[in-house]
Amino acid sequence: MVLGVSATSATASGDGPERLHILLTNDDGWDAPGITAVYDELVGAGHHVVLVAPATNQSGKGAALTFGGSLTVAQPADGKYAVTGTPVDAAEFGLSAVFDENDPPDLVISGTNVGENVAEGIIHSGTVGAAVNALADGVPAIAVSTEVDGDDVGPFAETAQFVVRLVDRLQDRAHRGDLLPDGIGLNVNYPLVEDGGQPEGVAATETGRGLFDLDYAGALPEPGQSSSFTFEYGLGLSADVRNSDLAALEADLVSISPIEADYDAGAGELRWVRGVVRELGRR
């Protein structure tokens, strides 16, 4: 399903959407251009936003969590906290120490990331990892990423405006106060359109397959020895699905994919596992 996207923000009927309490995080660092744009836009829309993010760039950390030890937390600006840890460390600190565990935020937004998070890239994404961790804690969450050029420059302001529109629509559709279905979050990717153009629309998508093709250069070590390898990654897209997040970006569409914290594969796969278990029980 593809819908058009307007360059201007839509407003809700009546007095407008209710002010939300939002925890904002990311994996690029608390002062990265993407999260700064989203913070400014959400605050400008009247929402109460607390920013709790890593002190430094933590891209590629996925859902890594620091077990034990200590974290240093600074407040470089009012309502903004920088945590010396992973994206999940920062989000968990925000949920547990900044907000009250018994009075969580209405929504966690992770991003916008400097660079897209699509296909198998979401496995490694700290942006998506922080959002999924919030879902596991029972808090609605959205991961947001912006496609960028070779200099890491992208339409961050436009992405932030889209985030406000999306939050408005979720508030309009909220059922019994729930912004999102229980356990379900959103992974949003905003395209970089040539010559600064606007996206062609918004697409409901699936998470694609394939993305990273890792190449390692070096010789395997002999027993008792070690050796160094250089490595780089490229794009490997041959197994992509038709209605994918990646295909949407390539078509200059904003991609919105559902995500969840549940690792269960599904009823069909469970039946297959039961068949294996039955065979294991045979003598």
matplotlib code that plots the C-alpha trace (Angstrom):
import matplotlib.pyplot as plt

x = [0.0, 1.4, 0.0, 1.1, 3.2, 2.7, 5.5, 3.5, 2.4, -1.3, -3.1, -5.6, -9.2, -10.5, -7.9, -5.2, -3.4, -2.8, 0.7, 2.8, 5.6, 8.3, 11.7, 14.0, 17.2, 19.5, 22.8, 24.7, 25.2, 23.1, 24.1, 24.0, 22.1, 19.3, 18.2, 18.6, 16.2, 13.6, 14.0, 13.4, 10.4, 8.7, 9.2, 8.0, 4.8, 4.2, 5.3, 7.3, 10.5, 13.3, 16.5, 18.6, 21.2, 24.7, 27.5, 29.4, 28.6, 27.4, 26.3, 26.1, 25.7, 22.3, 20.6, 23.8, 23.4, 26.1, 25.9, 27.2, 29.7, 28.9, 27.7, 28.6, 25.6, 26.0, 23.2, 24.8, 21.6, 18.3, 16.3, 19.1, 21.2, 24.4, 25.1, 28.5, 27.0, 25.1, 21.8, 20.0, 21.9, 20.7, 17.1, 17.0, 18.4, 15.8, 13.0, 14.2, 16.0, 14.8, 11.2, 9.5, 9.2, 5.6, 4.9, 6.7, 6.6, 3.8, 6.2, 9.9, 11.4, 14.8, 16.5, 16.5, 19.5, 22.2, 21.7, 19.0, 18.2, 16.6, 16.7, 19.1, 20.8, 18.2, 19.8, 22.9, 21.2, 21.4, 18.6, 16.3, 17.8, 16.8, 13.2, 12.8, 14.1, 11.4, 8.8, 10.1, 9.5, 5.9, 6.4, 5.3, 8.3, 9.3, 12.7, 13.4, 16.3, 17.3, 19.0, 22.1, 24.7, 28.4, 29.1, 26.4, 24.2, 20.5, 17.0, 17.0, 14.6, 12.1, 12.3, 11.6, 8.6, 7.4, 7.8, 5.5, 2.9, 3.2, 2.8, -0.3, -1.8, -1.1, -2.8, -5.8, -6.0, -5.2, -7.6, -8.2, -5.1, -2.8, -0.7, 0.4, -0.9, 0.6, 4.2, 4.3, 6.5, 7.4, 10.7, 10.6, 13.1, 13.0, 14.5, 17.2, 15.6, 17.8, 18.2, 16.4, 13.0, 10.1, 9.4, 7.0, 4.7, 4.6, 4.6, 3.7, 6.5, 8.1, 11.6, 13.8, 16.3, 19.9, 22.0, 25.5, 28.1, 31.2, 34.6, 37.6, 41.1, 43.9, 45.4, 44.0, 46.5, 48.5, 47.7, 49.0, 49.4, 47.3, 46.8, 45.2, 42.3, 41.0, 37.3, 34.7, 31.1, 29.1, 25.5, 24.2, 20.5, 19.8, 17.4, 15.3, 11.5, 9.2, 7.3, 10.5, 11.7, 14.7, 12.6, 10.6, 13.7, 14.9, 11.6, 11.9, 9.2, 9.0, 9.1, 7.1, 7.6, 6.1, 8.6, 8.3, 10.4, 9.0, 11.6, 8.9, 8.8, 5.1, 2.5, 3.6, 7.2, 6.1, 4.3, 7.6, 9.5, 6.9, 7.5, 11.2, 10.5, 8.3, 11.0, 13.5, 11.2, 11.4, 13.7]
y = [0.0, 3.4, 6.8, 10.3, 12.4, 16.1, 18.6, 20.2, 18.8, 17.8, 18.9, 16.9, 18.0, 20.0, 21.2, 19.0, 15.9, 15.5, 16.3, 13.1, 12.2, 10.9, 9.3, 10.0, 8.0, 6.9, 5.1, 8.0, 10.0, 12.5, 15.5, 13.9, 16.0, 13.4, 13.2, 17.0, 17.6, 15.2, 16.7, 20.2, 19.2, 17.2, 20.0, 22.5, 20.4, 20.7, 17.3, 16.8, 15.2, 13.7, 12.9, 10.0, 8.8, 7.4, 9.9, 8.8, 7.1, 3.5, 2.5, -1.2, -2.2, -3.8, -4.7, -5.0, -4.3, -3.7, -6.3, -5.0, -2.3, 1.4, 4.0, 7.7, 10.0, 13.7, 16.3, 18.6, 20.5, 20.6, 17.5, 15.9, 13.0, 11.5, 7.9, 6.2, 2.9, 1.3, 2.5, -0.1, 1.0, 4.6, 3.6, 1.4, 4.2, 6.5, 4.1, 3.1, 6.1, 9.2, 8.1, 6.2, 2.5, 2.7, 5.7, 5.1, 7.4, 7.3, 6.5, 5.8, 7.2, 6.0, 8.2, 9.6, 7.6, 8.9, 6.3, 3.8, 0.7, -1.8, -5.6, -7.6, -4.3, -4.0, -7.0, -4.9, -1.5, 0.2, 2.4, -0.5, -2.4, 0.4, 0.5, -3.3, -3.3, -0.7, -3.0, -5.8, -3.5, -2.9, 0.6, 1.6, 2.4, 3.7, 3.4, 6.1, 6.3, 8.7, 7.7, 9.8, 10.6, 9.8, 12.7, 11.5, 14.4, 13.7, 15.2, 15.2, 18.2, 16.6, 13.3, 15.0, 16.7, 13.4, 11.9, 14.6, 13.8, 10.1, 10.6, 12.8, 10.0, 7.4, 9.6, 10.0, 6.2, 5.3, 2.7, 3.0, 5.1, 2.6, 4.3, 1.0, -2.6, -4.4, -5.5, -4.0, -1.2, 0.6, 0.8, 4.0, 4.8, 8.2, 8.4, 10.7, 12.0, 13.3, 17.1, 17.6, 16.4, 15.1, 11.4, 9.9, 8.7, 6.4, 2.6, -0.1, -2.6, -5.8, -6.1, -7.1, -10.0, -9.6, -6.5, -7.0, -9.0, -9.2, -9.8, -10.7, -10.6, -12.4, -15.9, -18.2, -18.6, -21.7, -23.6, -21.5, -18.4, -15.4, -13.3, -10.0, -9.6, -6.6, -6.6, -4.5, -4.9, -4.3, -4.7, -8.2, -7.8, -10.9, -12.4, -9.3, -9.5, -7.6, -5.5, -4.6, -1.6, -1.6, -1.5, 1.3, 3.4, 2.7, 4.0, 7.2, 6.1, 6.5, 2.9, 1.9, -1.7, -3.4, -4.8, -6.7, -7.9, -11.5, -13.9, -16.6, -17.6, -18.4, -21.2, -23.0, -23.2, -24.4, -27.3, -28.2, -28.1, -30.4, -32.8, -32.8, -33.3, -36.3, -37.9, -37.3, -39.2, -42.3, -45.2]
z = [0.0, -1.1, -0.1, -1.0, 1.3, 1.8, 2.4, 5.1, 8.5, 8.8, 11.9, 13.9, 14.2, 17.1, 19.5, 18.0, 19.4, 23.1, 24.4, 24.7, 27.1, 24.7, 25.4, 22.5, 22.0, 19.1, 18.4, 16.8, 20.0, 21.9, 19.8, 16.3, 13.6, 13.2, 16.8, 17.2, 14.3, 15.8, 19.3, 18.0, 15.9, 18.6, 21.2, 18.6, 18.2, 21.9, 23.1, 26.3, 25.2, 27.3, 25.3, 26.7, 24.2, 24.1, 24.8, 21.7, 18.4, 19.1, 15.6, 14.9, 18.5, 17.9, 21.2, 23.2, 26.9, 29.5, 32.3, 35.6, 36.2, 36.0, 33.5, 33.5, 32.8, 32.0, 31.4, 28.8, 28.4, 30.3, 29.5, 27.6, 29.0, 27.6, 28.7, 28.4, 27.1, 24.2, 22.7, 24.8, 27.9, 27.2, 26.5, 29.6, 31.8, 30.4, 31.1, 34.6, 36.0, 34.2, 33.8, 36.6, 35.9, 37.1, 34.9, 31.6, 28.6, 26.1, 23.4, 22.7, 19.5, 18.4, 15.8, 13.4, 12.4, 10.1, 7.4, 6.6, 8.6, 6.2, 5.4, 7.5, 8.6, 11.3, 13.2, 13.8, 14.2, 17.6, 16.5, 16.0, 19.0, 21.3, 19.9, 20.2, 23.7, 24.6, 23.0, 25.2, 28.2, 27.1, 25.8, 22.3, 20.1, 16.7, 15.1, 12.5, 10.0, 7.2, 4.0, 3.5, 0.9, 1.0, 3.4, 5.8, 4.8, 4.5, 4.9, 8.7, 9.0, 6.6, 8.4, 11.7, 10.2, 9.0, 12.5, 13.9, 11.3, 12.0, 15.8, 15.1, 13.0, 15.6, 18.2, 15.9, 15.6, 19.2, 20.6, 24.3, 24.6, 22.9, 20.2, 18.7, 19.0, 22.0, 21.3, 17.8, 16.8, 13.6, 11.6, 9.5, 6.8, 5.0, 1.5, 0.1, -3.0, -5.8, -6.1, -2.8, -4.0, -1.9, -1.4, -3.9, -1.0, 2.0, 1.7, 4.2, 3.8, 5.0, 6.3, 3.3, 3.0, 2.3, 2.6, 3.9, 1.9, 4.1, 2.5, 4.7, 3.4, 5.1, 5.8, 8.4, 11.3, 12.0, 15.3, 18.2, 16.0, 15.1, 12.0, 11.0, 8.5, 6.8, 5.9, 4.2, 3.4, 0.3, -0.7, -1.5, -2.5, -4.6, -2.0, -1.4, -1.2, -3.5, -0.9, 1.0, 2.9, 0.6, -2.5, -1.1, -0.5, -4.0, -5.3, -3.2, -0.8, 2.9, 4.3, 7.4, 8.5, 11.6, 14.1, 17.3, 20.2, 20.0, 18.4, 17.9, 14.2, 14.1, 14.2, 11.0, 12.1, 15.6, 13.9, 12.1, 15.4, 16.9, 14.1, 14.9, 18.6, 17.9, 15.8, 18.6, 20.9, 18.8, 19.8]

ax = plt.figure().add_subplot(projection="3d")
ax.plot(x, y, z, "-o")
ax.set_aspect("equal")
plt.show()
